[in-house]
C-alpha cells in the first residue's frame, strides 16, 4: 500500500467528501503499451460502486483484485538523517528504565516496607526466618506486595486505554501527532529523573506513583512512535522507485505489494534491532555504576537517572530532524479530545468492512494481555529469586538483549531471503509466546521446574530474546499491513489499546488469584489459556491478503478518494495480477 496522492487543496476538503467530491479519481487501465491514467471527478455513487460492492462487500473480489493506495508525492522523501534519528529514538526508548529498573525499585521498597503475615506487623519480609509471603497495609486491610505491583500495572493500562482512545486518533490530524510524542516523551523523562528521590521504604507509595507515570508515558511513546513508521515506509526512496516502476507497468501489483511489505518489515526490524542495541549499551554502561558502587544505598537511583540520560541523548534528534508530514486539518467544530472517540465509533460501526483488521485487534488484545502479564509475573518471581538485585537483573537483561539483537536480524534475513509473509513469521514467534506461561504452569505442581531455579530465569531471558523481540517487530508490521493508509495513528492507537492497555484485565485477574492463594505460580494457567486462544484466532482467523485490500478501499471511502484496478478487456486479466494455471 502506498499513501494517497493529495495536494494541499485536496487535504483541506477531506472532511466534506460525503457532500461534494473535489478529488480526481485515478483509474489505472492496462493498455497494450503500458498504463494509462484517466482523471475524472467522481460522484458519491461512483465511489460507492467502485469501492464498496466490488471490494469491501465482496470477499472474493477483495482477494482477487490488487488494490494500491495512490502515492503522496507532496510528502517529503525520507532522508538518511531522518531515518537514523528515528532509529536512535528507539535505541534510547528501550524500556530498561521505565519498564525494568523502576518496577524493581518500586517492588524493592514495597517489600522493605511490608511485613510477614505469618509473624504479624513489625516483622521483616527479608530476614532468614521469613515465610516467603509479604503484605502491605491496603485500605482497611492488607494486600500482598505482588498484588500491589499487579494493581499498579492494571491501573496504568486503564489510563493508557483512555489516552489511546481519546487522543490516539486525533494524532492523525495536522501536526498534533508530532507534538503528542514529544509531550509524552518529556513526561517519561521527568518521571525517571524524579526517581532520584526514592531513597527509603517509607516512600514506596511515591515509588508506585512515579512507576505508573513512567510506565504509562513509556507505553504511549511506543504506540505513537510505531504509528510513524508506516508513513515513513510509504515515503522512502525505495518505495517511490517501486511505485514508478509499477506506474510504468514494469512490475505487477503483487510484486509491488510484496516489496512494500518487505520495506515496512525492514524499517520495523531495524528499529527493533536498534532498540535491542540500546538495551545492550544501556545495561553495559550501567555496570560502570553497579560494580564499583554496589555497596552504595543510592546506586539504584543513580542507575535509573543514568539510563534516562542515555535516552535523552539518543532520542532528542528525532524531534530535530523529523520532516513535516501533517495530516488533514481537524474538521470544523471538532475538538482533539472528542474527534478520537467519534472516529473510533465510526470505525467500529463499519467493522464488517474491515473484518480482518478488527479480528486481529481483538485477538491481539487477548494475546498481548497474556504475554504482558506473563512477563510481569515472571519478573516478580525473578525479583524475589534474586532479592531485587539491579546487578543480577542487568546480567539477565544483557543475555536477553544480545539474543534479541541477533534474533531480530536473523528473522529479518530469513524473511527477506525466502520472501516469507509477515503472518508466517509472526506465527513462529506465537508458539513460544504460548510455551512461556505453560512452563510457569508446571511450577504450580512441582518446585523442580517452572521458574523456581536460577538457571530457568537465565533460560527464560535467552528464549524471550530469541523469539519475543521478533514478535514485537512482526506484530506491529501486521498492524501496518492491516491499517487503512492515512489513519495510522487511529489504528495504531487501537493497536496500543490492544497491546499495552489490554493488560488492565490480566493483572487484575492474576492479582486476585495470587492475593487469595499467596502463590505467584497460580496465575500461569489462566495466562496459558489466554495466549493459546488468542494465537489460534490469529492463525486461522486473520487473512492479511484480503485485509490489506479492504483497508485501502476503506481509507479511500473515508477520504473521498477511490482507486480501482480494471481488467483488461482483451484477456480478462487484472493489471498486475498473475493468472493462476
Residue pairs with C-beta under 8 A, 6 or more apart in sequence:
1 68
1 69
1 234
1 257
1 260
1 481
1 485
1 548
1 551
1 552
2 68
2 69
2 70
2 71
2 72
2 234
2 239
2 243
2 260
2 485
3 69
3 70
3 71
3 72
3 75
3 231
3 234
3 235
3 485
3 486
4 69
4 70
4 71
4 72
4 485
4 486
4 555
4 556
4 559
4 561
4 563
5 26
5 70
5 71
5 72
5 73
5 74
6 14
6 23
6 72
6 74
6 559
6 561
7 74
8 74
9 22
10 22
10 23
11 328
11 329
12 328
12 329
13 20
13 22
13 23
13 560
14 328
14 329
14 559
14 560
15 328
15 329
15 331
15 332
17 23
17 558
17 559
17 560
17 561
18 44
18 560
21 41
21 42
21 43
21 44
21 47
21 560
22 41
22 560
23 41
23 42
23 559
23 560
23 561
24 39
24 40
24 41
25 39
25 40
25 41
25 42
25 46
25 47
25 50
25 561
25 562
25 563
26 37
26 38
26 39
26 70
26 561
26 563
27 37
27 38
27 40
27 563
27 564
27 566
28 35
28 36
28 37
28 563
28 564
28 565
28 566
28 575
29 35
29 36
29 37
29 38
29 566
29 575
30 249
30 566
30 568
30 575
34 248
34 249
35 247
35 248
35 249
35 575
40 46
42 50
42 562
46 562
47 556
47 557
47 560
47 562
50 562
50 564
51 553
51 556
51 557
51 562
51 564
52 353
52 553
52 557
54 61
54 65
54 564
55 61
55 62
55 65
55 67
55 549
55 550
55 553
55 564
56 62
56 353
56 550
56 553
56 554
56 557
57 353
59 546
62 546
62 549
62 550
63 543
63 545
63 546
63 549
64 574
64 577
65 549
65 564
65 565
65 574
65 577
66 252
66 253
66 254
66 257
66 549
66 565
66 574
66 575
66 576
66 577
67 253
67 548
67 549
67 552
67 553
67 563
67 564
67 565
68 246
68 253
68 256
68 257
68 552
68 563
68 565
69 485
69 486
69 552
69 555
69 556
69 563
70 561
70 563
71 234
71 240
71 243
72 234
72 235
75 231
75 234
75 235
75 325
76 235
76 323
76 324
76 325
77 235
77 236
77 237
77 240
78 232
78 235
78 236
78 237
78 323
79 321
79 323
81 321
82 321
82 322
82 323
83 232
83 236
83 267
85 317
85 318
85 320
85 321
85 322
86 228
86 229
86 232
86 271
86 318
86 322
87 270
87 271
87 274
88 274
88 314
88 315
88 317
88 318
89 225
89 314
89 315
89 317
89 318
90 225
90 271
90 272
90 274
90 275
90 278
91 274
91 275
91 277
91 278
91 281
91 314
92 278
92 282
92 310
92 311
92 312
92 313
92 314
92 315
93 185
93 218
93 221
93 222
93 225
93 275
93 278
93 311
93 315
94 275
94 276
94 278
94 279
94 282
94 311
95 218
95 275
95 279
96 279
96 282
96 283
96 286
96 307
96 397
97 192
97 214
97 282
97 304
97 307
97 308
97 311
98 188
98 191
98 192
98 211
98 214
98 215
98 217
98 218
99 215
99 218
100 393
100 397
101 300
101 303
101 304
101 307
101 390
101 393
102 192
102 195
102 210
102 211
102 214
102 215
102 304
103 149
103 211
103 215
103 376
103 379
104 300
104 379
104 383
104 388
104 390
104 393
105 195
105 198
105 207
105 211
105 300
105 301
105 304
106 149
106 152
106 204
106 207
106 208
106 210
106 211
107 145
107 149
107 380
107 383
107 388
108 300
108 383
108 388
109 198
109 200
109 201
109 203
109 204
109 207
110 136
110 145
110 148
110 149
110 201
110 204
110 207
110 208
111 125
111 126
111 134
111 145
111 388
112 125
112 126
112 201
112 204
113 136
113 201
113 202
113 204
114 125
114 134
114 135
114 136
114 145
115 121
115 122
115 123
115 124
115 125
115 134
115 135
116 123
116 124
116 125
116 130
116 131
116 133
116 134
117 131
117 133
117 134
117 135
117 142
118 131
118 133
119 129
119 131
123 130
124 130
125 133
125 134
125 145
126 387
133 144
133 518
134 144
134 145
135 142
135 143
135 144
135 145
136 142
136 143
136 144
136 145
136 148
136 204
138 148
143 151
143 515
144 511
144 514
144 515
144 518
146 380
146 511
146 514
146 520
147 511
147 512
147 514
147 515
148 208
149 376
149 380
150 373
150 376
150 377
150 380
150 507
150 508
150 510
150 511
150 514
151 507
151 508
151 511
152 208
152 211
152 212
152 215
153 215
153 373
153 376
153 503
153 507
154 503
154 504
154 505
154 506
154 507
154 508
154 511
155 212
155 504
156 212
156 215
156 216
156 219
157 219
157 500
157 501
157 502
157 503
157 504
157 507
158 501
158 504
159 212
159 216
160 216
160 219
160 220
160 496
160 497
160 500
160 501
161 497
161 501
161 504
163 216
163 220
164 220
164 223
164 493
164 494
164 496
164 497
164 500
164 501
165 340
165 341
165 344
165 493
165 497
166 337
166 340
166 341
167 176
167 180
167 336
167 337
167 340
167 493
168 223
168 224
168 340
168 489
168 490
168 492
168 493
168 494
168 496
168 497
169 339
169 340
169 341
169 343
169 344
169 487
169 489
169 490
169 493
170 176
170 180
170 330
170 336
170 337
170 339
170 340
170 489
171 177
171 180
171 224
171 227
171 489
171 490
171 493
172 327
172 328
172 343
172 486
172 487
172 488
172 489
172 490
173 327
173 328
173 329
173 330
173 336
173 339
174 326
174 327
174 328
174 329
174 330
175 324
175 326
176 327
176 330
176 336
177 224
177 227
177 228
177 327
177 489
178 322
178 324
180 224
181 221
181 224
181 225
181 228
182 319
184 217
184 220
184 221
184 224
185 217
185 221
185 315
187 213
187 217
188 213
188 214
188 217
188 218
188 221
189 308
189 311
189 312
191 210
191 213
191 214
191 217
192 214
192 304
192 305
192 307
192 308
192 311
193 305
193 308
194 210
195 207
195 210
195 214
195 301
195 304
195 305
196 301
196 302
196 304
196 305
197 203
197 206
198 206
198 207
198 210
198 301
199 297
199 298
199 301
219 496
219 500
219 501
220 496
222 496
222 499
222 500
223 492
223 493
223 495
223 496
223 499
223 500
224 489
224 492
224 496
226 476
226 479
226 492
226 495
226 496
227 488
227 489
227 492
227 493
228 488
229 264
229 267
229 268
229 271
229 476
229 480
230 264
230 480
230 483
230 485
230 488
231 325
231 488
232 267
233 239
233 260
233 263
233 264
233 267
233 480
234 260
234 485
235 325
236 263
236 267
238 263
239 260
239 263
242 251
242 256
242 259
242 260
242 263
243 256
245 251
245 256
246 252
246 253
246 256
246 576
249 575
251 259
251 576
252 576
252 577
252 578
253 565
253 574
253 575
253 576
253 577
254 576
254 577
254 578
255 576
256 576
257 548
258 419
261 421
261 422
261 477
261 481
262 415
262 416
262 419
264 477
264 480
264 481
265 412
265 415
265 416
265 422
265 473
265 474
265 477
266 412
266 416
268 473
268 474
268 476
268 477
268 480
269 408
269 409
269 411
269 412
269 470
269 473
270 412
271 473
272 408
272 469
272 470
272 472
272 473
273 405
273 408
273 409
273 412
276 401
276 404
276 405
276 408
276 465
276 469
277 405
278 310
278 314
279 397
279 400
279 401
279 404
279 405
280 398
280 401
280 402
280 405
281 310
282 307
282 310
283 394
283 397
283 398
283 401
284 398
285 306
285 310
286 303
286 306
286 307
286 390
286 394
287 391
287 394
289 299
289 302
289 303
289 306
290 299
290 303
290 390
290 391
290 394
291 391
293 299
293 302
294 391
296 302
299 390
300 390
303 390
327 486
327 489
330 336
330 339
331 339
334 342
340 490
340 493
343 487
343 490
344 490
344 494
346 558
347 354
347 490
347 491
347 494
348 358
350 554
351 358
353 550
353 554
354 482
354 484
354 547
354 550
354 551
354 554
355 547
355 550
356 482
356 541
356 542
356 543
356 544
356 546
356 547
356 550
357 482
357 483
357 484
357 491
357 547
357 550
357 551
359 537
359 541
359 542
360 478
360 479
360 482
360 538
360 542
360 547
361 494
361 495
361 497
361 498
362 498
362 537
363 534
363 535
363 537
363 538
363 541
363 542
364 475
364 479
364 495
364 498
364 499
364 502
364 534
364 538
365 497
365 498
365 502
365 534
366 502
366 530
366 531
366 533
366 534
366 537
367 430
367 433
367 530
367 531
367 534
367 535
367 538
368 498
368 499
368 500
368 502
368 503
369 502
369 503
369 505
369 506
369 530
370 433
370 437
370 506
370 527
370 528
370 530
370 531
370 534
371 433
371 436
371 468
371 471
371 531
372 499
372 500
372 502
372 503
372 506
373 503
373 506
373 507
373 510
373 523
373 527
374 436
374 437
374 440
374 524
374 527
374 531
375 464
376 503
376 507
377 440
377 510
377 520
377 523
377 524
377 527
378 436
378 440
378 451
378 457
378 460
380 520
381 440
381 451
381 457
381 520
381 521
382 393
382 396
382 451
382 457
382 460
383 393
384 520
385 454
385 457
386 392
386 393
386 396
386 457
396 457
396 458
396 461
397 461
399 458
399 461
399 462
399 465
400 461
400 462
400 464
400 465
401 465
402 465
403 461
403 462
403 465
403 466
403 469
404 464
404 465
404 466
404 468
404 469
405 469
406 466
407 465
407 466
407 467
407 469
407 470
408 469
408 470
408 473
411 425
411 470
411 473
411 474
412 473
414 420
414 425
415 422
415 425
421 544
422 474
422 477
422 478
422 481
422 544
423 478
423 538
423 542
423 544
425 470
425 474
426 471
426 474
426 475
426 478
426 538
427 535
427 538
427 539
428 467
428 470
429 467
429 468
429 470
429 471
429 474
430 471
430 535
430 538
430 539
431 467
431 535
432 463
432 466
432 467
432 468
432 471
433 467
433 468
433 471
433 531
433 535
434 528
434 531
434 532
434 535
436 460
436 463
436 464
436 531
437 524
437 525
437 527
437 528
437 531
438 524
438 528
439 449
439 450
439 451
439 456
439 460
440 450
440 451
440 521
440 524
440 527
440 528
441 450
441 521
441 524
441 525
441 528
442 449
442 450
443 449
443 450
443 451
443 452
443 521
443 524
444 450
444 519
444 521
444 522
444 524
444 525
446 452
449 456
450 456
450 521
450 524
451 457
451 460
451 521
475 499
476 492
476 495
478 542
478 544
479 491
479 492
479 495
480 488
481 544
481 547
481 548
482 491
482 542
482 544
482 547
482 548
482 551
483 491
483 492
483 495
483 551
484 491
484 551
484 552
484 554
484 555
484 558
485 551
485 552
485 555
486 555
486 559
487 555
487 558
506 526
506 527
506 530
509 523
509 526
510 523
510 526
510 527
513 522
513 523
513 526
514 520
514 522
514 523
552 563
553 562
556 562
556 563
565 574
565 575
565 576
566 574
566 575
567 573
567 574
567 575
568 574
568 575
573 579
